[in-house]
Amino acid sequence: MVNTRPAAHQPPSAPADADSNATAELSWPLTTWQGWHHFATTAPVSPPQPGDPPRSTDERLAYHSAFVTIRTPAISQLTTQVRTLMILGRHQQTTARPSLIVTGPAAAGKTTALLNVGRACHLAHTRKNPPPPGSAHATAPVAYVLVPPGATAKTLITEFARYLGIPVTTRMTQTQITDAVCHTYTHAGVQLVLIDEIHRLNPRTTTGAQTADLLKDLTERLAATFVYAGINVTDTPLFSGTRGAQLAGRATLITCGPLPARHGTHRPFRDVITDIENALDLHHHKPGTLPRHAPYLHQRTAGRIGSLTRLIRQAAITAIHDGTERITKTTLDAVQLDHLAELHNRPTPSR
């Protein structure tokens, strides 16, 4: 009989020295605690500040590659909702805690919003609950899991196990792995579970239904708030049938869609462009140039934040390489974007 009660298995060790562990941690994906810990605790890149010494060309190229996270309305809404639901479900024990689903088209910033909220939760928890002096292990307040393609209940629960380094053998059953995950996640203090690519689940199939049932089981056994993200989730089978009704009855839906050019008296898309422009590190770029091109940029990107930031970052990198150090409409025109954005921007043939 395989021992599935990992009493001796501790939450992953917190890195003792950031410098000596930086290289090793970079090789870990976000779907492992080591990778997540590195992501959450590494200070995000910051835009140039007045009085800062000028950055080298390589530093500025690296900066525009990583770039800052632009706070969109979806990020603000998700942050507020997650904080509220975590408090709401903190002492709930009889039924599954309320959850959230972030939905929207591709390149709309869903994963960025998910990771931003997860990092904020991780940092807030560790500030309030630092590990005891001399402790070799840290709590793991956040878990980040990707639904694998063609997910079955066993492959998905194995992803949960992999995140915290829980040993899994081929002889272990799904039930045994689930018990080990629930035991270790509870011991590690996981409070927020982020599940990305949820649109890959199809409860209309036998394996999809079993996987959906597994998630329901986890929400009832773990004292954590679950947040899912996926492409156009409401158009998928996730919300259909009995299982879909259960999910819809427990989850708050947050739409991370394209930003409108106008919303009443506000211009949210132009505001985001201004924030991106203010974060650029170019020597000769004239402030106000990009907001003036807001209608053109909205047409190019269909209002998708992912396509917009990619377009401007690529233009900035080009401006550094060619020495112009500024972004113009000509620079933007020369950038070839993702196929979805280019398809939207393609002129309709005249008849």
C-alpha positions as CSV (number, residue, x, y, z in Angstrom):
1,M,0.0,0.0,0.0
2,V,1.4,3.4,-1.0
3,N,1.6,5.9,1.9
4,T,-0.5,8.9,0.9
5,R,-0.4,10.8,4.1
6,P,2.8,12.9,3.6
7,A,3.1,13.8,7.2
8,A,6.9,14.1,6.8
9,H,6.5,16.1,3.6
10,Q,6.9,19.8,4.4
11,P,6.0,22.9,2.3
12,P,8.9,23.8,0.1
13,S,11.8,25.5,1.7
14,A,12.0,29.2,1.4
15,P,15.1,30.3,-0.4
16,A,17.7,31.2,2.2
17,D,19.7,33.5,0.0
18,A,18.1,35.4,-2.9
19,D,21.3,35.9,-4.8
20,S,22.5,32.4,-4.7
21,N,19.1,31.0,-5.6
22,A,18.1,33.5,-8.3
23,T,19.6,31.5,-11.2
24,A,18.1,28.2,-10.0
25,E,14.7,29.7,-9.4
26,L,14.5,31.2,-12.9
27,S,14.5,27.7,-14.3
28,W,11.4,26.8,-12.3
29,P,8.0,27.4,-14.1
30,L,5.3,29.5,-12.4
31,T,3.3,26.2,-11.9
32,T,5.8,25.2,-9.2
33,W,6.1,26.8,-5.8
34,Q,9.8,27.7,-6.4
35,G,8.9,29.5,-9.6
36,W,5.9,31.2,-8.1
37,H,7.9,32.3,-5.0
38,H,10.5,33.8,-7.3
39,F,7.8,35.6,-9.4
40,A,5.9,36.9,-6.3
41,T,8.9,38.1,-4.3
42,T,11.0,39.6,-7.2
43,A,10.3,43.3,-7.4
44,P,8.6,44.2,-10.8
45,V,10.5,46.3,-13.2
46,S,9.9,50.0,-12.7
47,P,9.8,52.9,-15.1
48,P,12.6,55.5,-15.1
49,Q,12.2,58.2,-12.4
50,P,13.5,61.8,-12.5
51,G,17.0,61.9,-11.2
52,D,17.8,58.2,-11.9
53,P,21.1,57.6,-13.8
54,P,20.5,56.7,-17.5
55,R,20.1,53.0,-18.2
56,S,22.3,51.3,-20.7
57,T,20.9,50.1,-24.1
58,D,20.8,46.5,-22.9
59,E,19.1,47.5,-19.7
60,R,16.4,49.5,-21.6
61,L,15.9,46.6,-24.0
62,A,15.4,44.2,-21.1
63,Y,13.1,46.7,-19.4
64,H,10.8,47.0,-22.5
65,S,10.8,43.2,-22.8
66,A,9.6,42.7,-19.2
67,F,7.8,46.0,-18.9
68,V,5.4,47.1,-16.1
69,T,2.0,45.8,-15.4
70,I,-0.6,48.4,-16.5
71,R,-3.5,48.5,-14.0
72,T,-6.6,47.9,-16.1
73,P,-10.2,48.1,-14.9
74,A,-10.3,44.3,-14.8
75,I,-7.3,44.1,-12.5
76,S,-8.9,46.6,-10.1
77,Q,-12.2,44.7,-10.1
78,L,-10.5,41.3,-9.7
79,T,-8.4,42.6,-6.8
80,T,-11.5,43.9,-4.9
81,Q,-13.5,40.8,-5.6
82,V,-10.8,38.4,-4.5
83,R,-10.1,40.3,-1.3
84,T,-13.9,40.3,-0.5
85,L,-14.5,36.6,-1.3
86,M,-11.4,35.5,0.7
87,I,-12.9,37.2,3.8
88,L,-16.4,36.0,3.0
89,G,-15.2,32.3,2.8
90,R,-12.6,32.4,5.5
91,H,-14.8,30.7,8.2
92,Q,-17.1,28.8,5.8
93,Q,-17.0,25.1,6.3
94,T,-20.3,23.4,5.4
95,T,-20.2,24.1,1.6
96,A,-17.7,25.2,-1.1
97,R,-16.5,28.8,-0.8
98,P,-17.6,31.3,-3.4
99,S,-15.3,31.5,-6.4
100,L,-14.4,33.7,-9.3
101,I,-14.1,33.2,-13.0
102,V,-12.2,35.6,-15.2
103,T,-13.3,35.3,-18.8
104,G,-12.7,37.1,-22.1
105,P,-11.2,36.8,-25.5
106,A,-7.6,35.9,-26.1
107,A,-5.0,38.7,-25.5
108,A,-7.4,40.5,-23.2
109,G,-5.1,40.4,-20.2
110,K,-6.8,37.6,-18.2
111,T,-3.6,35.8,-17.1
112,T,-1.9,39.1,-16.3
113,A,-4.8,40.0,-14.1
114,L,-4.7,36.6,-12.4
115,L,-0.9,36.7,-11.7
116,N,-1.1,40.3,-10.5
117,V,-3.8,39.5,-7.9
118,G,-1.9,36.3,-6.9
119,R,1.3,38.2,-6.3
120,A,-0.5,40.9,-4.2
121,C,-2.1,38.1,-2.1
122,H,1.2,36.4,-1.6
123,L,3.0,39.5,-0.5
124,A,0.2,40.7,1.8
125,H,0.1,37.3,3.5
126,T,3.9,37.0,4.0
127,R,4.0,40.6,5.4
128,K,1.4,39.7,8.0
129,N,2.7,36.2,8.7
130,P,6.5,36.1,8.4
131,P,8.1,32.7,9.0
132,P,9.3,32.2,12.6
133,P,13.0,32.9,13.1
134,G,15.1,29.9,12.2
135,S,12.2,28.3,10.3
136,A,13.4,26.3,7.2
137,H,10.0,26.4,5.6
138,A,7.6,29.1,4.5
139,T,3.9,29.1,4.1
140,A,2.5,28.9,0.5
141,P,-0.5,31.2,0.5
142,V,-1.1,31.0,-3.3
143,A,-1.1,28.1,-5.7
144,Y,-1.1,28.5,-9.5
145,V,-2.1,25.6,-11.7
146,L,-2.6,25.3,-15.5
147,V,-5.3,22.9,-16.7
148,P,-3.3,20.5,-19.1
149,P,-4.6,19.9,-22.6
150,G,-7.0,16.9,-22.6
151,A,-7.1,17.0,-18.8
152,T,-8.4,14.1,-16.9
153,A,-9.1,14.2,-13.2
154,K,-5.8,12.4,-12.5
155,T,-3.6,14.6,-14.7
156,L,-5.1,17.7,-13.2
157,I,-4.7,16.6,-9.6
158,T,-1.1,15.6,-10.5
159,E,-0.5,19.2,-11.5
160,F,-1.7,20.3,-8.1
161,A,0.7,17.9,-6.6
162,R,3.6,19.1,-8.8
163,Y,3.1,22.7,-7.6
164,L,4.1,21.8,-4.0
165,G,6.5,19.0,-5.0
166,I,4.3,16.3,-3.5
167,P,5.8,12.9,-4.5
168,V,3.5,11.0,-7.0
169,T,4.1,7.5,-8.3
170,T,2.4,5.8,-11.3
171,R,0.9,3.3,-8.8
172,M,-1.0,5.9,-6.9
173,T,-4.7,6.3,-7.6
174,Q,-6.5,9.6,-8.2
175,T,-8.0,9.3,-4.7
176,Q,-4.6,8.8,-3.1
177,I,-3.1,11.8,-4.9
178,T,-6.1,13.9,-4.0
179,D,-5.7,13.0,-0.3
180,A,-2.0,13.9,-0.4
181,V,-2.8,17.2,-2.1
182,C,-5.5,18.2,0.4
183,H,-3.3,17.2,3.3
184,T,-0.2,19.1,2.1
185,Y,-2.1,22.2,0.8
186,T,-3.8,22.5,4.2
187,H,-0.5,22.1,6.0
188,A,1.1,24.7,3.7
189,G,-1.6,27.2,4.3
190,V,-2.8,27.7,0.8
191,Q,-5.5,30.3,0.8
192,L,-5.9,31.2,-2.9
193,V,-5.9,28.7,-5.8
194,L,-5.5,30.2,-9.3
195,I,-6.5,27.9,-12.1
196,D,-5.7,29.0,-15.6
197,E,-6.9,27.7,-19.0
198,I,-10.1,26.5,-17.5
199,H,-11.7,26.5,-21.0
200,R,-9.9,23.3,-21.7
201,L,-12.4,21.4,-19.5
202,N,-15.5,19.9,-21.2
203,P,-17.9,18.5,-18.7
204,R,-19.9,17.0,-21.5
205,T,-17.3,14.2,-21.9
206,T,-16.8,11.5,-19.3
207,T,-13.3,12.6,-18.5
208,G,-14.3,16.2,-18.5
209,A,-17.1,15.5,-16.1
210,Q,-14.8,13.6,-13.7
211,T,-12.4,16.5,-13.8
212,A,-15.1,19.1,-13.0
213,D,-16.2,16.9,-10.1
214,L,-12.6,16.8,-8.9
215,L,-12.5,20.6,-8.8
216,K,-15.8,20.7,-6.9
217,D,-14.4,18.2,-4.4
218,L,-11.2,20.4,-3.9
219,T,-13.3,23.5,-3.3
220,E,-15.1,21.7,-0.5
221,R,-12.0,20.1,1.1
222,L,-9.5,23.0,0.9
223,A,-9.9,26.2,2.9
224,A,-9.1,28.3,-0.1
225,T,-10.7,30.7,-2.5
226,F,-10.6,29.4,-6.1
227,V,-10.2,31.8,-9.1
228,Y,-10.5,30.4,-12.6
229,A,-9.5,32.0,-15.9
230,G,-10.2,31.0,-19.4
231,I,-11.1,32.1,-22.9
232,N,-14.8,33.0,-23.4
233,V,-15.8,30.6,-20.6
234,T,-19.6,31.4,-21.0
235,D,-19.5,30.1,-24.5
236,T,-18.0,26.8,-23.5
237,P,-19.7,23.7,-22.0
238,L,-18.5,24.7,-18.5
239,F,-21.8,26.5,-17.8
240,S,-24.1,23.8,-19.3
241,G,-25.9,21.0,-17.6
242,T,-26.0,20.2,-13.9
243,R,-22.3,20.7,-13.3
244,G,-22.4,24.0,-15.1
245,A,-25.3,25.2,-13.0
246,Q,-23.4,24.3,-9.8
247,L,-20.4,26.3,-11.0
248,A,-22.5,29.3,-12.2
249,G,-24.3,29.3,-8.8
250,R,-21.0,29.6,-6.9
251,A,-18.8,31.7,-9.1
252,T,-18.8,35.4,-9.8
253,L,-18.0,36.2,-13.4
254,I,-15.5,39.0,-14.2
255,T,-15.2,39.9,-17.9
256,C,-11.8,40.9,-19.0
257,G,-12.7,42.1,-22.4
258,P,-11.4,44.6,-24.9
259,L,-11.3,48.1,-23.6
260,P,-13.8,50.4,-25.2
261,A,-12.7,53.6,-26.8
262,R,-15.3,55.5,-24.8
263,H,-17.4,54.6,-21.7
264,G,-19.7,57.5,-21.0
265,T,-17.5,60.6,-20.5
266,H,-14.4,58.4,-19.9
267,R,-11.9,57.1,-22.4
268,P,-10.5,54.0,-20.7
269,F,-8.5,52.9,-23.8
270,R,-6.8,56.3,-24.1
271,D,-6.1,56.3,-20.4
272,V,-4.3,53.0,-20.6
273,I,-2.2,54.2,-23.6
274,T,-1.2,57.2,-21.5
275,D,-0.1,54.9,-18.7
276,I,2.0,52.8,-21.1
277,E,3.6,55.9,-22.7
278,N,4.5,57.3,-19.3
279,A,6.3,54.0,-18.5
280,L,8.5,54.1,-21.7
281,D,12.3,54.6,-21.4
282,L,13.1,56.3,-24.7
283,H,15.4,59.3,-25.0
284,H,13.5,61.4,-27.6
285,H,9.9,60.3,-27.4
286,K,7.5,63.2,-27.1
287,P,4.8,62.7,-24.4
288,G,1.3,62.8,-25.7
289,T,2.2,61.2,-29.1
290,L,0.6,57.9,-28.4
291,P,-2.7,59.1,-26.9
292,R,-3.2,61.2,-30.0
293,H,-3.2,58.0,-32.0
294,A,-5.8,56.3,-29.7
295,P,-8.3,55.7,-32.5
296,Y,-5.7,54.1,-34.7
297,L,-4.3,52.0,-31.9
298,H,-7.9,50.8,-31.0
299,Q,-8.4,49.7,-34.6
300,R,-5.0,48.0,-34.7
301,T,-5.6,46.0,-31.5
302,A,-9.4,45.8,-31.2
303,G,-9.0,47.2,-27.7
304,R,-7.1,44.1,-26.4
305,I,-4.7,45.1,-23.7
306,G,-2.3,42.2,-24.6
307,S,-2.1,43.3,-28.3
308,L,-1.7,46.9,-27.3
309,T,1.2,46.5,-24.9
310,R,2.9,44.1,-27.3
311,L,2.6,46.7,-30.2
312,I,4.0,49.5,-28.1
313,R,6.8,47.5,-26.6
314,Q,7.9,46.2,-30.0
315,A,7.9,49.7,-31.3
316,A,10.0,50.9,-28.4
317,I,12.5,48.1,-28.9
318,T,12.7,49.0,-32.6
319,A,13.2,52.7,-31.7
320,I,16.1,51.8,-29.5
321,H,17.7,49.6,-32.1
322,D,17.4,52.1,-35.0
323,G,18.5,55.0,-32.8
324,T,15.4,57.2,-33.3
325,E,14.4,56.7,-29.6
326,R,10.8,57.7,-30.3
327,I,7.6,56.0,-31.4
328,T,5.7,57.4,-34.4
329,K,2.7,56.1,-36.3
330,T,5.2,55.0,-39.0
331,T,7.0,52.9,-36.3
332,L,3.7,51.4,-35.2
333,D,2.7,50.6,-38.8
334,A,5.9,48.6,-39.3
335,V,5.2,46.3,-36.3
336,Q,3.5,43.0,-37.3
337,L,1.2,42.0,-34.4
338,D,-0.3,38.7,-33.4
339,H,-2.5,37.0,-36.1
340,L,-5.7,37.8,-34.2
341,A,-5.0,41.5,-34.1
342,E,-3.8,41.6,-37.7
343,L,-6.9,39.7,-38.8
344,H,-9.1,42.3,-37.1
345,N,-7.1,45.2,-38.7
346,R,-7.2,43.7,-42.2
347,P,-9.3,46.0,-44.4
348,T,-12.5,44.4,-45.8
349,P,-12.2,43.9,-49.5
350,S,-14.3,46.2,-51.5
351,R,-16.8,44.7,-53.9
